[in-house]
Amino acid sequence: MDLHEQQQFDFLLQTAVERLALRLTEQCRGAEPALERLGPSEDEPAEPVLQFVDALFADFLLDNAAGACFILQGMASAPVPLPRQEEPATVEQHLVALAKAALARLLHRKVRERLAQMSMYQGIG
């Protein structure tokens, strides 16, 4: 991945983390309840994360082979997740499902970290 593409991927990831953390904090009225909503598992993305990733792919026009490859290139060293989609009919659908699953796992972990930071700051104030 070229440096400018890595920068775009990093910006997309940071934007997604901030948006999802903010959305969950507002919906749950606080960072701690938002963390609870994500569930105890750090490896298995919660339903709000999966829904957010679906919307993110649609909003950022990533729900195609080129978009999926962009995400997968940005996460080339990550472990291979199992996609939610059981039987993709085409290679493009398989790539998109794999990219969504990989991004959902990473986003779930990063949002948990962000919410934990936010709850610490809320506890101080």
Steps between C-alpha positions, in 0.01 A plus 500: 500500500638841404551758775214721381266200500614404850430856612149479349437168673622635834276805462201280415566279803541795737185663365304177539622448858407854602158487332405162644625585849304825495187331366510227763571749778201710398267200458602344831536831688859445602819317419462227763151393385631510141783266598248264656294507181803376307501190718774313680675359192786702359535273197140466385353827368166597651195562283528883517853472358388268220215736409736797507747323269222422252401869498864612479562285193190644333574862598866489394424298183709206618241228430670385180813305408727808486375633835536159664855468366582846638386390847676166476824664387484729801462196723737266317674382818177439698378144562240373256149524651206285406247710307137507615370426153463124466514441126621795291393452141785692338863581568402864553241406763757282675757783500246746641389253770862432597586872508192577712582221745862612532409866545225415749746310722752783492235768549346308790836486677584866431156625610527301824835671564354843420196446723723381785702823466182707495364328811824572686473870411133505604597345833758774564264789430 
